[in-house]
Amino acid sequence: MGTGAFRLTDDQAAAFVRDGFVVLDGLVDPALFGPLRRCFDRLFRGEFETGVEPDEVNWQEGEGDSTLTRQICNGWRADRLVAATVLRADLGEAIARLAGWPGARIIQDNLLWKPPGARSLGFHRDNAYLPWYRPQEMATCWMALDDTSAAGGTVEFARGSHRWPDQGDSEAEFHAPQDHRTVVAEAAARNGADLDIVPVEVDAGGGSFHHGWTWHGSGANDTGTDRRALVMHCANSGARFHRPGFGEGNGPIYSRYAQPDDDAMDETHFPILWREDGYRTPGLTDPGRR
Ligand SMILES: O=C(O)CCC(=O)C(=O)O
């Protein structure tokens, strides 16, 4: 990206509509690779710069299973540089345009760290975990902080799967299933579709955007190098809580931010990154302006 803002091309937007994802280079300024990797070190050690704990901490140094992919969700609440990266207006704009929304707000970030030898993440579709808000949609930007490869367990997408009509998900194991592709193979068969799996192989700083109904997951890291990724999952800027879904998907974690008598999503907890009328939640930092 250098220091300029990211701008989506028409070809990239067309690929997203056709395939349910698009792979690209240059999403993250190389000057931030080192500082962001150090954020991963700190957060997985339990050092939270702002004093606020992330919403989900699934791995910590000294306690976590060394064969699992390390995961933290909403690290932006804990760390200012993570916030400056996953709350970027330019990426929010790209996500909103791809999803066909008037704007984008952050729902969840993921710090994913798959060290050498770490196991897979099962195939899944993000929208299936979101019965707690409406519209029940997510669109995502996945940013690699290391060079990625199929052998290194990079994220992989089933091309065209966002258009498969049968949306009946089997509740699959997310962390380290025996075969991370079993559920997507079953889904392809239910839909009479050919399974075309595409790994995101990019240099550090590259990555992808994907649709909330696109099947995706990743294999084990069979290389000798780390695979770290920073992920921003966004919703429509106008999203509101949906109480009947609070107990399902990841609702029990995120619906704690609802007011007792109002379904509005508070921007303190789910900031608006970009809206077509020029609005952005006040006070959000951008990289380089910490
Ligand atoms: O990085 C991965 O392996 C999975 C990422 C993922 O599930 C996502 O970006 O939605």
The ligand as an SDF file (V2000), in Angstrom:
LIG
                    3D

 10  9  0  0  0  0  0  0  0  0999 V2000
   -7.0540  -17.3660    8.4720 O   0  0  0  0  0  0  0  0  0  0  0  0
   -7.7500  -18.3630    8.4950 C   0  0  0  0  0  0  0  0  0  0  0  0
   -7.2860  -19.4680    8.4280 O   0  0  0  0  0  0  0  0  0  0  0  0
   -9.2570  -18.2770    8.6430 C   0  0  0  0  0  0  0  0  0  0  0  0
   -9.7320  -16.8780    8.5940 C   0  0  0  0  0  0  0  0  0  0  0  0
  -11.2080  -16.7140    8.7110 C   0  0  0  0  0  0  0  0  0  0  0  0
  -11.9280  -17.5860    9.1060 O   0  0  0  0  0  0  0  0  0  0  0  0
  -11.7610  -15.4410    8.2530 C   0  0  0  0  0  0  0  0  0  0  0  0
  -11.0010  -14.5610    7.8470 O   0  0  0  0  0  0  0  0  0  0  0  0
  -13.0080  -15.3100    8.2700 O   0  0  0  0  0  0  0  0  0  0  0  0
  1  2  2  0
  2  3  1  0
  2  4  1  0
  4  5  1  0
  5  6  1  0
  6  7  2  0
  6  8  1  0
  8  9  2  0
  8 10  1  0
M  END
$$$$
